[in-house]
Amino acid sequence: MSGLKKSNIPTTIFPEDKSAKHVEHPTDSSSRRASEPRLADDDDNDFAEKKVIVVRFEENDPEDPENWSYIRKWVTTILLCLMTLFIGLATSAYSVGINDMTSEFGVSSEVGQVGMFVFNASFAIVPLFLAPLSEYVGRNPIYLINYACFVAFFFQLGFAQNIWTAIIGRFFSGCFGAAGTTMVGGTLSDIWKTHERAGPMSCFTWAAVFGTIAAPIYSGWIDLTIGWRWIEWVQLIANFILLVLECFLLKETRGSVILARRAKKMRQETGDDSFRAPSELEADSFKTLLHNSSTRALVLLIKEPVVLFFSIWISFAWGIIFLFFSVIPLSFENNHDWNVGQQGFPYISLAFGTFVGFATNFIQDHMYQKATAKNGGVPVPEARLYGALVGSVLLPIGMFWYGWTQFRSVHYIVPILSLTPIILGIYHIFLAVYNYLADSYGEYSSSAVAAQGFMRNMFAASFPLFANYMFNGMGYQWACTLLALIAVVCVPLPYILFFKGETIRARSAYASGQTGIKKQNDVEKMSNASSN
């Protein structure tokens, strides 16, 4: 984990021994990796003149998060998934109370939708800063500080006396809530070995999608019975309880930071300044890490067609979820005269779809593991796309179904049922895009995932702004038809990569060397040369 190799004893590096084979962490800045933190003392200038004892994890070291017990790993996983779930619920719960809130403040509902926009927009931007910061201070302080601030801003939302207080509160709520969702994948990679990661990642994905769509199931009744402010108070109570648990039970998982703290403690206890963690010998500055984090994602969006088109695809699908936060209340109020509480019933169908997605993902993972084993243990990114092959078709089918059953004469259960294939399709699209980019781009995977995360959250921020205008202007049937046709255009994407993905990756400067393609091609060239 974190690129650190384990050793039973500290490694001693002498400056004059330039040829030592054990020197795995050179201090030459040109060879430093951007994935590790720099925690150094003021005497770095004299560093090269001293011997260095490199502190590493010992075999079966209990402080190495990969060696934690399964109970501790699952406690950490469940706590993070609950954080993701609760932050997701806060994302959508706000949308339920918009009409009553804007009515009280004397503004239009479209102004209230700005609160949805700023929340998701902050989710798009803030992670670009969190990733490099976590490499300096660790993941745990970022989780706890940001989550505490996230909880605190429920007070501003609950006590708001005008719309701009609420909108500003939503902005900061999104800024601080971003850490609880965007960093979880990295934490799970810290503590779970690759072959163990399928179950925890499935739980995280389910929490992310379910949390995003489930809040209207109960928030409508809260709004109807005790008012929109209590939507915020209920969330404050639930999130505060979880925050207390996180403070006591959540531990640091980033290995490089744990080793840096261990080395610092050894220096303090012994008075010997020679003890250093590998990350202290090779890391870039925070400025460099921030620059790489923010620019590399943009570079991949521009130069890598796979990253670009997959980002557009998942962004459109994710935008559909947030568009339906406006569309479902609109259509069921106008066609079936449902109140704000009853308007939460259709979201049960969406919630059911996430459970189906969670279950069917184990089939997807089994097929991926089978393909990897058949390939000699080398991961096959294209095997991540089985679920998306089906999901890409389910999304437009569900959209056509929902749109053309939006008539008063059609029983309400018919359009409600259409929401299950919609969310099931989005669920598998989300999983496929995330896992395919992670498998294909290796050391650049965090930038590839950040690129799609930025675009995905910007689409989610924007779609609710035009939902009412679009569906009232075009009509439910034709608005859904337009969206379904866009989804149809995207259907070939997973099929193209499933059959031609290896060829496409081989031509990529960023992906070709990540999954054995370059190595295999070089071996073939050497074999051909020797035969000639």
Rosetta blueprint (number, residue, H / E / L):
1 M L
2 S L
3 G L
4 L L
5 K L
6 K L
7 S L
8 N L
9 I L
10 P L
11 T E
12 T E
13 I E
14 F L
15 P L
16 E L
17 D L
18 K L
19 S L
20 A L
21 K L
22 H L
23 V L
24 E L
25 H L
26 P L
27 T L
28 D L
29 S H
30 S H
31 S H
32 R L
33 R L
34 A L
35 S L
36 E L
37 P L
38 R L
39 L L
40 A L
41 D L
42 D L
43 D L
44 D H
45 N H
46 D H
47 F H
48 A H
49 E H
50 K L
51 K L
52 V E
53 I E
54 V E
55 V L
56 R L
57 F L
58 E L
59 E L
60 N L
61 D L
62 P L
63 E L
64 D L
65 P H
66 E H
67 N H
68 W L
69 S L
70 Y H
71 I H
72 R H
73 K H
74 W H
75 V H
76 T H
77 T H
78 I H
79 L H
80 L H
81 C H
82 L H
83 M H
84 T H
85 L H
86 F H
87 I H
88 G H
89 L H
90 A H
91 T H
92 S H
93 A H
94 Y H
95 S H
96 V H
97 G L
98 I H
99 N H
100 D H
101 M H
102 T H
103 S H
104 E H
105 F H
106 G L
107 V L
108 S L
109 S H
110 E H
111 V H
112 G H
113 Q H
114 V H
115 G H
116 M H
117 F H
118 V H
119 F H
120 N H
121 A H
122 S H
123 F H
124 A H
125 I H
126 V L
127 P H
128 L H
129 F H
130 L H
131 A H
132 P H
133 L H
134 S H
135 E H
136 Y H
137 V H
138 G L
139 R H
140 N H
141 P H
142 I H
143 Y H
144 L H
145 I H
146 N H
147 Y H
148 A H
149 C H
150 F H
151 V H
152 A H
153 F H
154 F H
155 F H
156 Q H
157 L H
158 G H
159 F H
160 A L
161 Q L
162 N L
163 I H
164 W H
165 T H
166 A H
167 I H
168 I H
169 G H
170 R H
171 F H
172 F H
173 S H
174 G H
175 C H
176 F H
177 G H
178 A L
179 A H
180 G H
181 T H
182 T H
183 M L
184 V H
185 G H
186 G H
187 T H
188 L H
189 S H
190 D H
191 I H
192 W L
193 K L
194 T H
195 H H
196 E H
197 R L
198 A H
199 G H
200 P H
201 M H
202 S H
203 C H
204 F H
205 T H
206 W H
207 A H
208 A H
209 V H
210 F H
211 G H
212 T H
213 I H
214 A H
215 A L
216 P H
217 I H
218 Y H
219 S H
220 G H
221 W H
222 I H
223 D H
224 L H
225 T H
226 I H
227 G L
228 W L
229 R H
230 W H
231 I H
232 E H
233 W H
234 V H
235 Q H
236 L H
237 I H
238 A H
239 N H
240 F H
241 I H
242 L H
243 L H
244 V H
245 L H
246 E H
247 C H
248 F H
249 L H
250 L L
251 K L
252 E L
253 T L
254 R L
255 G H
256 S H
257 V H
258 I H
259 L H
260 A H
261 R H
262 R H
263 A H
264 K H
265 K H
266 M H
267 R H
268 Q H
269 E H
270 T H
271 G L
272 D L
273 D L
274 S L
275 F E
276 R E
277 A L
278 P H
279 S H
280 E H
281 L H
282 E H
283 A L
284 D L
285 S L
286 F H
287 K H
288 T H
289 L H
290 L H
291 H H
292 N H
293 S H
294 S H
295 T H
296 R H
297 A H
298 L H
299 V H
300 L H
301 L H
302 I H
303 K H
304 E L
305 P H
306 V H
307 V H
308 L H
309 F H
310 F H
311 S H
312 I H
313 W H
314 I H
315 S H
316 F H
317 A H
318 W H
319 G H
320 I H
321 I H
322 F H
323 L H
324 F H
325 F H
326 S H
327 V H
328 I H
329 P H
330 L H
331 S H
332 F H
333 E H
334 N H
335 N H
336 H H
337 D L
338 W L
339 N L
340 V L
341 G L
342 Q H
343 Q H
344 G H
345 F L
346 P H
347 Y H
348 I H
349 S H
350 L H
351 A H
352 F H
353 G H
354 T H
355 F H
356 V H
357 G H
358 F H
359 A H
360 T H
361 N H
362 F H
363 I H
364 Q H
365 D H
366 H H
367 M H
368 Y H
369 Q H
370 K H
371 A H
372 T H
373 A H
374 K H
375 N L
376 G L
377 G L
378 V L
379 P L
380 V L
381 P H
382 E H
383 A H
384 R H
385 L H
386 Y H
387 G H
388 A H
389 L H
390 V H
391 G H
392 S H
393 V H
394 L H
395 L H
396 P H
397 I H
398 G H
399 M H
400 F H
401 W H
402 Y H
403 G H
404 W L
405 T L
406 Q L
407 F L
408 R L
409 S L
410 V L
411 H L
412 Y L
413 I H
414 V H
415 P H
416 I H
417 L H
418 S H
419 L H
420 T H
421 P H
422 I H
423 I H
424 L H
425 G H
426 I H
427 Y H
428 H H
429 I H
430 F H
431 L H
432 A H
433 V H
434 Y H
435 N H
436 Y H
437 L H
438 A H
439 D H
440 S H
441 Y H
442 G H
443 E H
444 Y H
445 S H
446 S H
447 S H
448 A H
449 V H
450 A H
451 A H
452 Q H
453 G H
454 F H
455 M H
456 R H
457 N H
458 M H
459 F H
460 A H
461 A H
462 S H
463 F H
464 P H
465 L H
466 F H
467 A H
468 N H
469 Y H
470 M H
471 F H
472 N H
473 G H
474 M H
475 G L
476 Y H
477 Q H
478 W H
479 A H
480 C H
481 T H
482 L H
483 L H
484 A H
485 L H
486 I H
487 A H
488 V H
489 V H
490 C H
491 V L
492 P H
493 L H
494 P H
495 Y H
496 I H
497 L H
498 F H
499 F H
500 K H
501 G H
502 E H
503 T H
504 I H
505 R H
506 A H
507 R L
508 S L
509 A L
510 Y L
511 A L
512 S L
513 G L
514 Q L
515 T L
516 G L
517 I H
518 K H
519 K H
520 Q H
521 N H
522 D H
523 V H
524 E H
525 K H
526 M H
527 S H
528 N H
529 A H
530 S H
531 S H
532 N L
